[in-house]
Amino acid sequence: MNVSQLISRRSVAILAGLVGMVSLAIGAHAALNKRALDAAKAIGTEQSADSAGKQSRLALIIGNGHYPDASTPLNQPINDARALTATLRQSGFDVDVVEDASKDDMQRAVGRLKSRIKPDSVVMLFFGGYAIQAGRESYMIPVDARIWKEGDIKREGVSVESVLDAVKEKGAKAKLVVLDASRRNPYERRFRSFSHGLAPIAAPDNALILTSATPGKVADDSKGQNSVLVSELLNNLASHQGAGGIEGVFNKTRVAISRASDGAQVPSVSSSLTDEIRIGG
């Protein structure tokens, strides 16, 4: 074998070795890329699952206390609105809170609520203040309402049912209502007929409604910073964070107030929920 043949064979061997090394490197790089892509897909799937599991939680909180036609201001509704707002925000709710709201304020707030509702939204409405029944509906009364006769209620007030209908129309998954407004009608002396308390509120599909007294009954304000209804509701929310559904919380609130008052005040709970809704967690 001459020198040139030996060099040629060595070159071929070296070249074959280099090709093999390059092939191994390419294969390893492709494997790493595949693993990185699989990991990215897995992370994306987990994030999608997390996003799917998180419901949109929205709340409109209205506390009206200063009514010009009432003999004295109501101190509890605004305190209640602030306390409930803090609790709901800690539970992941996007809360819009309005105090001493005029009718325009209330209608704009309802409009803002509607614009944020998604198909998976859990929506809560709280109203504290005066509410009056008219034509078998319950109307939340703004602080600028001018009510001289019963017919003015529909024009000056905001129907609870109309808000529920708007929320339902937007496709919210669940509707929750806390209505702490079963107070004596401050305009009653102007009416020809005797009327106080709220009308029965029919729960639309997948809704839960808590009122401070049974339909047609009134509840006197306590001397505490918060109303009896909201105080007991907050206690039950705190003790059942993440551990039970909101329907159980509402029912425990109703039973506790009824027992504490020896039946003088019996809140009302109306439910058409088909899903278990949890506030905590």
C-alpha positions as CSV (number, residue, x, y, z in Angstrom):
1,M,0.0,0.0,0.0
2,N,1.5,3.3,-1.0
3,V,1.3,6.6,1.0
4,S,-1.4,8.1,-1.1
5,Q,-3.7,5.2,-0.6
6,L,-3.2,5.3,3.2
7,I,-4.0,9.0,3.3
8,S,-7.1,8.4,1.2
9,R,-8.4,5.7,3.5
10,R,-7.7,7.8,6.6
11,S,-9.5,10.7,5.1
12,V,-12.6,8.6,4.4
13,A,-12.6,7.3,7.9
14,I,-12.2,10.7,9.4
15,L,-15.0,12.1,7.1
16,A,-17.3,9.2,8.1
17,G,-16.6,9.9,11.8
18,L,-17.4,13.6,11.3
19,V,-20.7,12.8,9.5
20,G,-21.6,10.4,12.4
21,M,-20.9,13.1,15.0
22,V,-22.9,15.7,13.0
23,S,-25.8,13.2,12.7
24,L,-25.8,12.6,16.5
25,A,-25.7,16.3,17.2
26,I,-28.6,16.9,14.9
27,G,-30.6,14.1,16.4
28,A,-29.9,15.3,20.0
29,H,-30.9,18.9,19.0
30,A,-34.2,17.6,17.5
31,A,-34.9,15.6,20.6
32,L,-34.3,18.6,22.8
33,N,-36.5,20.7,20.6
34,K,-39.3,18.1,20.8
35,R,-39.0,17.9,24.6
36,A,-39.2,21.7,24.8
37,L,-42.2,21.8,22.5
38,D,-43.9,19.1,24.6
39,A,-43.2,21.0,27.8
40,A,-44.6,24.2,26.3
41,K,-47.7,22.4,25.2
42,A,-48.1,20.9,28.7
43,I,-47.8,24.3,30.3
44,G,-50.2,25.8,27.9
45,T,-52.7,23.1,28.6
46,E,-52.4,23.6,32.4
47,Q,-52.8,27.4,32.0
48,S,-55.9,26.8,29.8
49,A,-57.3,24.5,32.4
50,D,-56.7,27.0,35.1
51,S,-58.3,29.8,33.2
52,A,-61.3,27.5,32.4
53,G,-61.7,26.7,36.1
54,K,-61.7,30.4,37.2
55,Q,-65.1,31.9,36.9
56,S,-65.8,35.6,36.4
57,R,-67.1,37.0,39.6
58,L,-68.9,40.3,39.5
59,A,-70.8,42.3,42.2
60,L,-72.8,45.5,42.2
61,I,-73.1,46.8,45.7
62,I,-75.4,49.8,46.4
63,G,-75.8,51.4,49.8
64,N,-78.3,54.2,50.1
65,G,-78.6,56.0,53.5
66,H,-79.4,59.7,53.0
67,Y,-83.0,60.1,51.8
68,P,-84.3,63.7,52.0
69,D,-87.9,62.5,52.7
70,A,-86.9,60.1,55.6
71,S,-87.0,61.5,59.1
72,T,-83.4,60.4,59.8
73,P,-80.5,59.1,57.7
74,L,-79.9,55.3,57.5
75,N,-76.4,54.7,58.7
76,Q,-76.3,50.9,58.2
77,P,-76.7,50.6,54.4
78,I,-73.4,52.4,53.7
79,N,-71.5,50.5,56.4
80,D,-73.0,47.3,55.1
81,A,-72.0,48.1,51.5
82,R,-68.4,48.8,52.5
83,A,-68.1,45.7,54.7
84,L,-69.6,43.4,52.1
85,T,-67.4,45.0,49.4
86,A,-64.2,44.2,51.4
87,T,-65.3,40.5,51.9
88,L,-66.2,40.0,48.3
89,R,-63.0,41.5,47.0
90,Q,-61.0,39.1,49.2
91,S,-63.0,36.3,47.6
92,G,-62.0,37.4,44.1
93,F,-65.1,39.5,43.1
94,D,-64.7,42.5,40.8
95,V,-66.9,44.9,42.9
96,D,-68.6,48.1,41.8
97,V,-69.8,49.9,44.9
98,V,-72.1,52.9,44.8
99,E,-73.1,55.0,47.9
100,D,-76.1,57.3,48.2
101,A,-77.0,56.6,44.5
102,S,-79.4,58.6,42.5
103,K,-81.5,56.9,39.9
104,D,-79.0,57.9,37.2
105,D,-76.2,56.5,39.3
106,M,-78.0,53.2,39.7
107,Q,-78.9,52.8,36.1
108,R,-75.3,53.6,35.0
109,A,-74.0,51.0,37.6
110,V,-76.4,48.4,36.1
111,G,-75.1,49.3,32.7
112,R,-71.5,48.8,33.8
113,L,-72.4,45.5,35.3
114,K,-74.1,44.3,32.1
115,S,-71.0,45.2,30.0
116,R,-68.7,43.0,32.1
117,I,-70.9,39.8,32.2
118,K,-69.6,36.7,30.5
119,P,-71.3,33.4,30.0
120,D,-69.5,31.9,33.0
121,S,-70.0,34.9,35.3
122,V,-71.3,34.6,38.9
123,V,-73.1,37.9,39.5
124,M,-74.1,39.3,42.9
125,L,-76.4,42.3,43.5
126,F,-76.6,43.9,47.0
127,F,-78.9,46.7,47.8
128,G,-79.3,48.3,51.2
129,G,-81.7,51.2,51.8
130,Y,-85.4,51.5,51.1
131,A,-87.3,49.3,48.7
132,I,-91.1,49.4,48.1
133,Q,-93.4,47.1,46.4
134,A,-95.7,48.3,43.6
135,G,-97.7,46.2,41.1
136,R,-96.3,43.0,42.6
137,E,-92.7,44.1,42.0
138,S,-90.1,45.4,44.4
139,Y,-88.4,48.6,43.6
140,M,-85.0,49.8,45.0
141,I,-85.4,53.5,45.8
142,P,-82.7,56.0,44.8
143,V,-81.9,58.9,47.2
144,D,-83.2,61.5,44.8
145,A,-86.6,59.8,44.3
146,R,-89.6,62.1,44.4
147,I,-92.5,60.0,45.6
148,W,-95.8,61.6,46.4
149,K,-98.2,58.8,45.4
150,E,-98.0,55.1,44.8
151,G,-97.8,55.6,41.0
152,D,-94.5,57.4,41.4
153,I,-92.7,54.3,42.7
154,K,-92.4,52.6,39.3
155,R,-91.2,55.8,37.7
156,E,-88.7,56.8,40.4
157,G,-87.5,53.4,41.5
158,V,-85.4,50.7,39.9
159,S,-87.1,47.3,39.8
160,V,-85.1,44.4,41.2
161,E,-86.7,42.1,38.7
162,S,-85.5,44.4,35.8
163,V,-81.9,44.1,37.0
164,L,-82.2,40.3,37.2
165,D,-83.7,40.2,33.7
166,A,-80.8,42.2,32.4
167,V,-78.3,39.9,34.1
168,K,-80.1,36.8,32.7
169,E,-80.2,38.3,29.2
170,K,-76.4,38.7,29.2
171,G,-76.1,35.0,30.0
172,A,-74.6,35.0,33.5
173,K,-74.1,31.5,34.9
174,A,-75.6,32.4,38.3
175,K,-77.4,35.3,39.9
176,L,-77.1,36.1,43.6
177,V,-79.2,38.8,45.3
178,V,-79.0,40.2,48.8
179,L,-81.8,42.8,49.4
180,D,-81.5,44.4,52.8
181,A,-84.4,46.8,52.3
182,S,-87.5,45.5,54.1
183,R,-87.8,48.7,56.1
184,R,-91.0,50.7,56.8
185,N,-92.1,52.8,53.8
186,P,-91.0,56.4,54.5
187,Y,-93.6,57.7,52.0
188,E,-96.5,55.7,53.3
189,R,-98.2,58.7,54.9
190,R,-98.7,60.0,51.4
191,F,-100.4,56.9,50.1
192,R,-104.1,56.1,50.2
193,S,-103.6,52.4,50.9
194,F,-101.5,50.7,53.5
195,S,-98.4,49.1,52.0
196,H,-95.0,48.1,53.3
197,G,-92.5,45.3,52.9
198,L,-91.4,43.7,49.7
199,A,-93.3,41.7,47.1
200,P,-92.2,38.1,46.5
201,I,-89.3,38.1,44.1
202,A,-89.4,35.2,41.7
203,A,-86.0,33.7,41.2
204,P,-85.0,33.4,37.5
205,D,-83.1,30.4,36.3
206,N,-80.0,29.5,38.5
207,A,-80.6,32.3,41.0
208,L,-80.5,32.7,44.7
209,I,-82.2,35.6,46.6
210,L,-81.9,36.6,50.2
211,T,-84.1,39.4,51.7
212,S,-84.1,40.7,55.2
213,A,-87.7,39.8,55.9
214,T,-90.5,37.6,54.4
215,P,-92.6,39.3,51.7
216,G,-95.0,41.9,53.2
217,K,-93.1,42.1,56.4
218,V,-90.7,44.8,57.7
219,A,-87.6,44.6,59.9
220,D,-86.5,47.4,62.2
221,D,-82.9,48.5,62.2
222,S,-80.7,47.4,65.0
223,K,-78.4,49.7,66.9
224,G,-75.2,48.1,65.6
225,Q,-72.8,49.4,63.0
226,N,-74.2,46.9,60.5
227,S,-77.6,45.5,59.9
228,V,-78.6,42.2,61.5
229,L,-78.8,40.6,58.0
230,V,-75.4,41.7,56.8
231,S,-73.7,41.0,60.2
232,E,-74.9,37.4,60.2
233,L,-74.2,37.0,56.5
234,L,-70.6,38.2,57.0
235,N,-70.2,35.8,59.9
236,N,-71.4,32.9,57.9
237,L,-69.2,33.8,54.9
238,A,-66.2,34.0,57.1
239,S,-66.8,30.6,58.8
240,H,-67.6,28.9,55.5
241,Q,-64.9,30.3,53.2
242,G,-64.3,27.7,50.5
243,A,-66.0,25.0,52.6
244,G,-69.6,25.2,51.4
245,G,-72.0,26.6,48.8
246,I,-73.5,30.0,49.0
247,E,-77.0,28.5,49.3
248,G,-76.0,26.9,52.6
249,V,-74.6,30.3,53.8
250,F,-77.9,32.1,53.0
251,N,-80.0,29.5,54.7
252,K,-77.8,29.5,57.8
253,T,-78.1,33.3,57.9
254,R,-81.9,33.0,57.7
255,V,-82.1,30.4,60.5
256,A,-79.7,32.3,62.8
257,I,-81.6,35.6,62.5
258,S,-85.0,33.9,63.0
259,R,-83.8,32.2,66.2
260,A,-82.0,35.2,67.6
261,S,-85.2,37.3,67.2
262,D,-87.6,34.6,68.4
263,G,-89.3,34.7,65.0
264,A,-89.8,38.5,65.0
265,Q,-87.5,38.8,61.9
266,V,-87.4,35.9,59.4
267,P,-85.4,36.5,56.3
268,S,-86.5,35.0,53.1
269,V,-84.4,32.7,50.8
270,S,-85.6,31.9,47.3
271,S,-83.5,29.5,45.2
272,S,-83.5,28.1,41.7
273,L,-79.8,27.2,41.7
274,T,-78.8,24.2,39.7
275,D,-75.1,24.5,40.4
276,E,-73.2,24.7,43.7
277,I,-71.8,28.2,43.9
278,R,-68.9,28.9,46.3
279,I,-67.9,32.3,47.4
280,G,-64.6,31.5,49.1
281,G,-61.5,30.0,47.4
